[in-house]
Amino acid sequence: MSLYTTKGAITVTCNKRLTPFLEQEVKELGFVPEETFVTGVRLNGTINDCIRLNLNLRCASQVLYSLKKFEAQDADDIYRELKSYPWETLLKPDGYFSITSNVLNETINNSMFANLRVKDAIVDRMREKTGKRPSTGAELSGAVVNLFWKNEQAEVFIDTSGESLARHGYRKIPGRAPMLEALAASTILASRWDRQSPFINPMCGSGTVAVEAALIATNTRPGLFRSNYGFMHLVGYIDDVYQEERGLLEKQIIEVPGLKIIATDLSEQAVSNARKNARAAGVEDLIEFKVCDFAASPVPQPGTGVVFMNPEYGLRLGEISALEETYARIGDFMKQKCGGYFGYIFTGNLDLAKKIGLKAKRRIEFYNSTLDCRLLEYELYAGTRDPRKQQAVTE
């Protein structure tokens, strides 16, 4: 029985608060989520389905295929249960595998001990059945086994992704305070951008948001930037299946006539880095870069579109007093130059956001790493639409 063609439980994980956008992506691929939770979705499928999910998803972190559920009081139970699993049908005796885990059990003070017992079980089983044992290590460059163990309930998975999908693979120069690619994609999917009208990204930093906008508009999937996944290192892997799926990605890319994405930053080095990242993603020709103060960013008029800014929060970079003036200037810029657009501010400091002087139409919750953040949406009316709504309303 091949797991590549046998349906089983699949858990697709993501960072907290990205689930709505991940669920949307999964449905668009034709899958039916059976359950959604804080950090992902569950569905049924084969490892061949996992290949498709890995190559297409922008908001995901890992695609996990469930192998076994069981009860475990302690690490010895983990060892016994996993030693009985036929790992020789899944892992290559001369291959390489890693262990990852999420452990919450009162008998375990260090999750590395649980990982060690998983490794011991697999290695002992493989040695008994094949006379050989695979190599093991921390690098996620081969097969990856994942253990989820909460209280007495345990589940073991094959992590078909390996390295996290949240990093899309094109970004070579991250910048000082980069936004993770999966987060950037999710914030764009959360916006009202139609993927055809102008997308203006002042304060672009290393260019992640602008690049993700270009990739989303042209339906360019993250799988085009990676060549190694966990599923490639399993017994029964057929490269033709992967190559066929990857070929579909190339066929799905679309042209968007007249697409205008503008990325600006006051730092010449930031713009240079952003351009290099865009080049690595193959979208440099789709983005207009400019070194300037954010208030001098070109905003095509008349028309509609999106202005997206991710200013400093005053937590890791910059000082609060200096940023108060910056946020006030952001509000002035939006009111004076962005009429007819939707404005978006991604920030981890809602006190500073009050200095923008506009009332947010929506507040969408996100995390940036461990920071509680909001994507604030502003509908920026043109002067002739309703003068009363141009007035700044302090939050």
C-alpha positions in Angstrom: 0.0 0.0 0.0 1.5 3.3 -1.1 0.8 6.4 0.9 1.3 8.3 -2.4 -2.0 7.0 -3.6 -3.8 6.1 -0.3 -5.9 8.7 1.4 -5.2 9.7 4.9 -5.5 12.6 7.3 -3.5 15.7 6.2 -2.9 18.7 8.5 -1.7 21.9 6.9 -0.3 24.2 9.4 0.2 28.0 9.4 1.2 30.8 11.7 -1.5 32.0 14.1 -4.2 34.2 12.5 -3.4 33.0 9.0 -6.0 30.2 9.0 -8.8 32.1 7.1 -6.5 32.8 4.2 -5.0 29.3 4.2 -8.5 27.8 4.2 -9.4 30.0 1.2 -6.3 28.8 -0.7 -7.0 25.1 0.1 -10.6 25.5 -1.2 -9.4 27.2 -4.3 -7.2 24.2 -5.0 -10.3 21.9 -4.9 -9.8 20.4 -1.4 -12.5 20.3 1.2 -11.2 21.2 4.7 -12.9 18.9 7.3 -11.7 21.1 10.3 -10.1 24.4 10.8 -8.2 25.4 14.0 -6.0 28.3 15.2 -2.9 27.2 13.3 -4.2 25.3 10.3 -6.7 23.1 8.6 -7.3 19.3 8.3 -8.4 17.4 5.2 -8.1 14.0 3.6 -5.8 13.2 0.8 -2.8 11.3 -0.4 0.9 12.2 -0.4 0.5 13.1 -4.1 -2.1 15.6 -2.9 0.5 16.8 -0.4 2.8 17.5 -3.3 0.2 19.8 -4.9 -0.4 21.6 -1.6 3.3 22.1 -1.0 3.8 23.7 -4.4 0.8 25.9 -4.4 0.1 27.3 -0.9 1.3 30.8 0.0 0.1 31.0 3.6 1.1 27.5 4.9 4.0 26.4 7.0 4.0 22.6 6.8 1.9 19.9 5.1 1.8 16.9 7.5 0.5 13.4 6.5 -0.7 11.4 9.5 0.8 8.0 10.0 -0.5 6.9 13.4 -2.5 8.1 16.5 -2.0 6.5 19.9 -2.0 7.1 23.6 1.3 7.7 25.4 1.8 8.3 29.1 5.6 8.7 28.8 8.5 8.5 26.4 8.8 4.8 26.7 5.3 4.5 25.3 6.3 6.7 22.4 9.3 4.4 21.7 7.1 1.2 21.8 4.4 2.5 19.6 6.7 3.9 17.0 9.0 0.9 17.0 6.0 -1.2 15.8 5.4 1.1 12.8 6.8 -0.3 9.5 9.3 2.5 8.8 11.1 0.3 6.3 8.2 0.9 3.9 8.6 4.6 4.1 12.2 5.6 4.9 15.3 4.6 3.0 17.8 2.5 5.0 20.7 4.5 3.5 18.9 7.8 3.6 18.7 10.7 6.0 15.9 11.9 8.3 15.1 14.5 11.0 12.7 14.7 13.9 10.6 17.7 14.8 8.0 17.8 17.5 5.4 19.7 19.5 5.3 18.3 23.0 3.1 19.1 26.0 3.4 16.2 28.5 4.1 16.4 32.2 6.8 13.7 32.0 8.8 15.7 29.4 10.9 18.7 30.4 12.8 18.9 27.2 11.2 18.1 23.8 14.6 17.0 22.6 14.3 13.9 24.8 11.0 13.0 23.0 12.7 13.5 19.7 15.5 11.2 20.8 13.0 8.4 21.6 11.4 8.8 18.3 14.7 8.6 16.5 15.7 5.5 18.6 12.5 3.7 17.7 12.9 4.4 14.0 16.6 3.5 13.9 16.1 0.3 15.9 13.3 -0.8 13.7 15.2 -0.1 10.5 18.3 -1.9 11.8 16.2 -5.0 12.7 14.3 -5.1 9.4 17.0 -4.0 6.9 20.3 -4.5 8.6 21.1 -0.8 8.0 20.2 2.5 9.7 19.6 5.9 8.1 21.6 8.9 9.1 19.9 11.5 11.3 20.4 15.2 12.1 18.8 18.6 12.7 18.9 19.8 9.1 15.5 19.4 7.4 17.0 18.4 4.1 15.8 14.8 3.9 12.7 13.0 5.2 11.1 14.6 8.3 9.1 12.8 11.0 6.9 15.0 13.2 5.6 14.1 16.6 2.6 15.9 18.1 2.1 14.9 21.7 -0.4 16.6 24.1 -1.1 15.1 27.4 -1.7 11.4 26.7 -2.7 11.8 23.0 0.1 11.4 20.4 0.1 11.5 16.7 3.1 11.0 14.3 3.3 12.5 10.9 5.5 12.6 7.8 6.3 16.2 7.2 6.1 16.3 3.5 7.4 19.9 3.4 10.7 19.8 5.2 11.8 23.4 5.5 9.0 25.7 6.3 6.7 26.8 3.4 6.3 30.2 5.1 9.6 31.2 3.5 8.9 31.2 -0.2 12.5 30.8 -1.3 13.2 33.8 -3.5 14.3 36.3 -0.8 18.0 36.6 -0.7 18.4 39.8 1.4 15.8 40.0 4.2 16.4 43.5 5.5 16.4 44.8 9.1 12.9 43.8 10.2 11.5 41.6 7.4 7.9 40.4 7.1 7.7 36.7 6.6 6.6 35.9 3.0 3.5 33.9 4.2 2.4 36.8 6.4 2.9 39.3 3.6 0.9 37.2 1.2 -1.9 36.8 3.8 -2.2 40.5 4.4 -2.5 41.1 0.6 -5.2 38.4 0.4 -7.0 40.1 3.3 -7.0 43.4 1.4 -9.6 44.5 -1.2 -7.0 44.6 -4.0 -8.4 43.3 -7.3 -4.9 42.3 -8.6 -5.2 44.6 -11.5 -5.4 48.2 -10.2 -2.3 50.0 -8.9 -0.6 48.6 -5.8 1.6 51.2 -4.1 4.1 50.1 -1.4 5.9 53.0 0.3 8.4 52.1 3.0 9.0 48.9 1.0 12.1 47.7 2.9 13.4 44.5 1.4 10.4 44.5 -1.0 8.6 41.4 0.4 5.1 42.9 0.1 5.6 44.3 -3.4 7.1 41.1 -4.6 4.3 39.0 -3.1 1.8 41.4 -4.7 3.4 40.8 -8.1 3.4 37.0 -7.6 -0.2 36.9 -6.5 -1.3 39.1 -9.4 0.4 36.9 -12.0 -0.6 33.6 -10.2 3.0 32.7 -9.7 3.2 30.0 -7.0 5.9 29.5 -4.3 6.7 26.0 -5.6 8.6 27.5 -8.5 11.3 28.8 -6.1 12.1 25.5 -4.3 13.6 22.2 -5.5 13.7 20.2 -2.3 10.8 18.9 -0.1 10.4 16.2 2.5 8.3 14.1 0.2 11.1 13.6 -2.2 13.1 11.5 0.3 10.5 8.8 0.9 10.3 5.2 -0.4 8.0 5.2 -3.5 8.6 8.8 -4.5 8.1 9.2 -8.3 9.7 12.3 -9.7 7.3 12.4 -12.7 4.4 13.3 -10.4 6.3 16.3 -8.9 7.5 17.4 -12.3 4.0 17.3 -13.7 2.7 19.4 -10.8 5.6 21.9 -11.2 4.8 22.1 -14.9 1.3 23.1 -14.1 2.6 26.0 -12.0 4.4 27.4 -15.0 1.3 27.1 -17.2 -0.8 28.8 -14.6 1.2 32.1 -14.7 -0.8 34.9 -16.3 0.0 38.3 -17.7 -1.8 41.4 -16.3 -1.7 44.1 -19.0 -1.0 47.5 -17.4 -0.2 46.1 -13.9 1.4 48.9 -11.9 3.2 48.0 -8.7 5.3 50.8 -7.2 7.7 50.2 -4.3 9.6 53.1 -2.7 11.9 53.6 0.3 14.0 56.5 1.6 17.0 54.1 1.9 18.9 53.5 -1.3 20.2 50.3 0.1 16.7 49.0 0.9 15.5 49.7 -2.6 18.6 48.0 -4.0 17.9 44.9 -1.9 14.2 45.0 -2.8 15.2 45.1 -6.5 17.5 42.1 -6.0 14.8 40.1 -4.3 12.3 41.0 -7.1 14.8 39.8 -9.6 15.3 36.5 -7.8 11.5 36.1 -7.9 11.3 36.9 -11.6 9.1 40.0 -11.1 11.6 42.8 -11.3 10.1 44.1 -14.6 6.6 44.3 -12.9 7.7 46.6 -10.1 8.6 50.3 -10.4 11.2 51.1 -7.7 12.1 54.6 -6.5 14.3 56.0 -3.8 12.2 58.7 -2.0 10.4 59.7 1.1 7.1 57.8 1.4 5.2 61.1 0.9 6.8 61.5 -2.5 5.7 58.1 -3.7 3.9 58.2 -7.0 0.2 57.4 -6.7 -1.5 57.2 -10.1 -4.6 59.4 -10.4 -7.5 59.3 -11.1 -8.4 55.8 -10.3 -8.6 53.2 -7.5 -6.0 50.8 -6.0 -4.3 50.0 -2.8 -1.6 51.8 -0.8 0.1 49.4 1.6 2.5 50.5 4.3 4.4 48.6 7.0 6.0 51.4 9.1 8.2 50.7 12.1 6.3 49.9 15.3 8.7 51.5 17.8 9.3 48.1 19.4 12.4 46.9 17.7 13.4 49.8 15.5 13.1 53.6 16.0 11.8 55.7 18.9 8.2 56.4 19.7 8.5 60.2 19.7 10.0 60.2 16.2 7.5 57.7 14.9 4.5 59.8 16.2 5.4 62.4 13.6 5.9 59.7 10.9 2.4 58.2 11.5 0.9 61.7 11.4 2.6 62.3 8.1 1.3 58.9 6.8 -2.3 60.1 7.5 -1.6 63.4 5.7 -0.1 61.5 2.7 -3.2 59.2 2.5 -5.6 62.1 2.7 -3.8 64.4 0.3 -2.5 62.0 -2.4 -4.4 58.7 -2.2 -8.1 59.7 -2.8 -10.0 56.9 -4.4 -7.7 54.2 -3.0 -7.9 51.8 -0.1 -5.1 52.5 2.4 -3.6 49.7 4.5 -1.3 50.1 7.5 0.3 47.0 9.1 1.4 47.9 12.6 2.1 46.4 15.9 1.6 49.6 17.8 -2.1 50.8 17.9 -1.2 53.8 20.0 1.0 55.1 17.1 -1.8 54.2 14.7 -4.0 56.8 16.4 -1.6 59.5 15.1 -2.7 58.7 11.5 -5.9 60.6 12.2 -8.2 58.5 10.1 -10.9 56.0 11.2 -10.1 52.5 10.2 -12.9 50.7 8.3 -11.6 47.3 9.3 -9.0 46.0 11.8 -7.7 42.6 10.8 -5.7 40.7 13.4 -2.3 39.2 12.6 0.9 38.3 14.4 4.3 39.3 13.2 6.4 36.7 14.9 5.1 37.0 18.5 4.0 40.6 18.1 0.2 41.3 18.2 -0.5 43.3 15.0 -3.3 44.8 13.0 -3.9 45.4 9.4 -5.8 48.7 9.4 -8.0 49.4 6.4 -8.9 53.0 5.4 -11.3 53.9 2.6 -9.8 57.1 1.2 -12.5 59.0 -0.6 -11.8 61.2 -3.5 -12.6 64.9 -3.1 -15.8 64.9 -5.1 -17.3 61.8 -3.5 -18.3 63.0 0.0 -16.4 65.9 1.5 -17.7 65.1 5.0 -15.8 61.8 4.9 -12.5 63.5 4.1 -12.3 64.9 7.6 -9.8 63.1 9.8 -11.5 61.1 12.5 -9.2 60.4 15.4 -9.4 56.8 16.6 
